[in-house]
Amino acid sequence: MAKDDTAPANGLRALIQACRVEKGGKFRLKDRATKVDVAGLEKPEGEALLAAAGERLDDLQQRLYAEDRQAVLVLFQAMDGGGKDSTIRAVFSGVNPQGCQVMAFKAPGPNELEHDFLWRHMAHLPRRGHIAVHNRSWYEEVLVVRVHPDILKARKLPEASVTPDIWEERLEDIAAFERYMARQGVKVLKFFLHLGWEEQRQRFLDRIDTPDKNWKFDAADVKERQYWDEYQAAYEAAIIGTAAPHAPWIVVPADRKWLARLIVAETLVQALEEADPQYPAADDATLASLAERRATLEAEAAKGAGKKGKDSN
């Protein structure tokens, strides 16, 4: 029987669609696997597909940049060790940095704490024609801060604003802001790299045992494992509260890094293909000007040949 080369592609498309969450009402994180298989697709084939997706992404980004009308905002969230950094590097390494910027957000500093929680992110939203990648995002304020509510004390909020409804209110604000961006021509994609408990443990051990990875290890990450269930609940609430067709969550099974990267890359390619950016078409005046310039350059050919002869002497 002949090999069915379409099976892996069909399986990958089905997986990507299954990862997408556009309506949060019935979403349950416990129902989402952290490790999956795609029939007929193994790591070597997956890495080849990732390279091909990278070339398509680069072409689409160039068209996006030339069109200068739309933009893309890509948010990455994950538990510690989820692979955000390596995924961003693998997916975007072939994209022209002129039209793609990556920003990693750490804990807010003193100046940032003097503003609302969305303020520091607004300065790094994508310009038209650009892709902006945020490693962590405004969702930290409904994840880490929700799991550790004492952090709210450093946010200098009026006491009247810190009510039992604050998390739902923040999710409402985030959802409204993402809807606003979508109406301005920004495609919003939110990737949650869904890592398993055991896989995280193995990755932390690898960071300890591999000298070149020691710098990645943070003892606080191990301490945060005791809040695993609380973080899972916070992620589920965030996805339920903000998933929308114009700002979907893509819950990526992240235990296999190569497959997670491929899902991210293919999702981005699909989103840009749907946006369908086009190179600007020249109007009649521009075409006439181009024809005139061509005639000038062609007329210089004879002069150039003579000049070249002189220069060679």
N, C-alpha and C positions, 0 to 999 in steps of 0.2 A: 504494500500500500504506500502511495506517495506521501511524503511528509507534508503536513498542512502548515505552511508558513504563516497563514493568517491567524492561527489559533492564539499565539502569544500576543499579537497586536490587539485582537478582539478582547482577550482577557485583560490586557492592560487598560484599554478604554473602559471596560466595565468596572475595573477596580477604581479608576480615577473618578468615574461618575458616582460610585458608591461612597467615596471619600468626601464628596461635596455635600455640605449642609447649607441649605438655603432657607429652611424653616425650622426654627428651634423647638417648637412645641413638644414634639414627641422624642426629641433627641435624648439618648442616655449613653453616657460615655462608657459604662460597663459593657455595653453591647458592641463596642468597637474593639477589634483585635489590634494588638501591637505588632504582630508578626503574621504575614500572609504569604501565600504562594500564588504565582501566576503560571498556569500550565504551559510548559514548554519554554519558560523564560528563566534563565540562570544568570549568574553574575556577569560572565563575559559578554553575553548578548545584551544584558542590561546596560553595561558600560558603553557598548557600541551605540546603543540607542540614545544614551545620554549625550554622547559626542555629536550625534546627528541632530538631536534636539537643540544642542547649543548653537550649531550653525544656523538652524532655522530661527532661533531666538535672536541671534545677532542680526540677521537680515530684517526681521520684523522690527527690531529696535531702531535700525537705521531708517526704515520707513516712518516709524513713529516720530523720530527726531526731525526728519525732513518735513513731514506734514505739519508739525508744530501746533496741533490742536488738542490732542488728547494726552493723557498721562496715566501712569500706572503706579500704584502704591502697594508694595508687598510687605506684609507684616509677618514676622516669625516669632512664635511663642513655643516654649517647650519646658519640660522639667530639666533640671540640671543634668548635663550629659546627653541631652536629646539630640545633639548634632547640628545645632543652628549654624555655627561658624563654618563647619566643613561643608554643609549643604550649600550655603551661600557661596562659598569659594568654588565649589564644583559646578554649580549651575551658572554662575555669572562670570566666570573667569574669562570667557571668550567674548564678552559683550564690551563694546567700545565704552571706556570709562567717561568719555565726553558726554554721554547721554544717560549714564547710570551711576547713581551715588548710593553708597552703603553707609548707614549710620547705626552705631551700637549705643544703646542707652543703658547707662549704669544707674545706680541710685542717684536721685536728684541732689544737686548741690545747694548751697545756701541761696544763691541768686534764683535758682529754679523754684525753690520752696517759697519764694516771695510771690509766686504767680499761681494761677490755677493749674490743675494737673495736665491739661491739654497744651498749655502754652509752649513748653519746650519742644514739643513735637511739630508744632505749626511751622517753625522756622526751617524744618527739614522736609516739608511736603514737596512733592515733585513739581517742577515747572512743566509747562506744556511741552510735549515732545520727549519727556524724560521718564525714566523708571527710578523710583526711590525705594530702597530696601531698608527696612527698619528691623534691626536685631533687638528684639523686645520692643515694647510699645506702650501706649496708654493703658493697655490691658493689665500691666503690672499693678495699677492702682485698684483693680478689682480681683487681683490674684494674691500677690504677696501681702498687700496691705489688708486684704480681707482675712487671710490666714493669720496675720499678725496685726490685729487692730490697734495695738499700742503705737504703731507707726503713725497712725492718724494724728497723734499729739504733735508731731513735728510738722504737720501740714498747715498749722495756723488757721484752721477753719473756725468760723464763728460757732459757738456752742450750739446754737439753734440749728445749725446745718448737720450736726452729727447725731442723726436719729437712727432708729433700727431700719429705716428705709434707705439709708445712704447708698447701699450697694446697688439696689434696683434703680435708684435715681441716677447713679453714675452710668449704669448700663444704658439707661434711656438717653442720657446725654451723648454717650459714645455712638449709639445707633443713629441719633439725629445728626451728629457731625459726619458720620460716614455717608448718610443719605445726602447730605449737603454736598460732599465732595463728588459723589456719583453724578449729581445734577450739574456739576461744573466740568464734567468730562473726565473725571479721574476714575479709572477702574481700580477697585479695592479688592485685594485678595489677601485672606488671612490664613496662614498655615500654622496648624498646631501639630508639631511633631510628637506623636503619641508614643511615648516610650514605656516599656514594661518595667515593673519593679525589679525583676531579676536581671534584665539587661542593663539597667542603670547600675546595679551592684557590680556587674562584671566590668563595665566601663570604668567605674571608679577604681577597681582593683588594677585594671590595665594602666591607668594613669599613675598609680603608685609604683607598679612594677617596671614601668618603662621609663628610663631616665629622661628621654627626650620629651616625655609627656608629664613629667613631674610638675612643671610650671602650671599645667592646667588644673592640678588638684587643689581644691579648697576644702579644708576640714569642715567649713560651715555647710558645704553641700551634703555631707554625710549626716550632719545634725538635722538638716531639713527633711531627711527621709522619714523622721518620726511624724511629720505632718503630711505624709503621702495622701491619706484619705481626704484630708481637708483641701489639699490642692486639687485633687480630682473633682471634688464637689464644686470648688470655685471655678475650675475650667468648664465644667458642665453648665453651671449657671451663666457664665459669660457667653458660651456658645448659644444656649437657649435664648438669651436676652438680646443678642445682636446679629444672629444669622439672618441674612436677607438675600434675595436674588442679586441685588446690586452690590452686596458686600458679603459674599459667601465665606464660610469657614471651610477649609479643606483639612479634614482630620486624617493625617498621614500615619499609617502604621510604620513606626520608625525603628523597630528592632533591627531591620536589615538596612544599613545605610545606603547601599547602592540602589535599592528599590525606592527608598524614600526620596533620594535625589532625583531619580527618574520621574517619579510622580509629580514632584514640584516642577521640574523642567517642562514636562508635557502639559501640565495644567497652565503654565505661563504661556506656552506656545498657543494652546487652544484659545486662551483669553485674548491674546493679541491678534490671532486670526479672526476672531469674532469682531474685534474692534476694526480690523481691516484698514490700517493706516495706508495712505497712498502718497506717492511722491507728487508734489504739486505739478499740475499741468500748466505749461506756458500759455499765456494768452497771445492774441494776434500780434500785439505790439512787441512782446518779448521775442516771438518767433521771427518777426521782421528784423529786430535788432541782432539776433543770432545769425541770421542769413547775411546781414551786412558785415558782421565781424568775420564770418567765414570767408566772404569774398576778399576782405582785406588781408587775411592770413594767407589765402591762396595766391593772391597777387604778389605777396612777398616771397613766394617760392623761388622765382627766377633771381631776384635780388639776393636771396639767401644763398643760392648756389654759387653766384659770382663771388659773394663775400667769403664763402667757405673756401673757394679756390684761392683767394688772396691770402686767407689765414694760413692755408697749408703751405704757402710759399714762405 
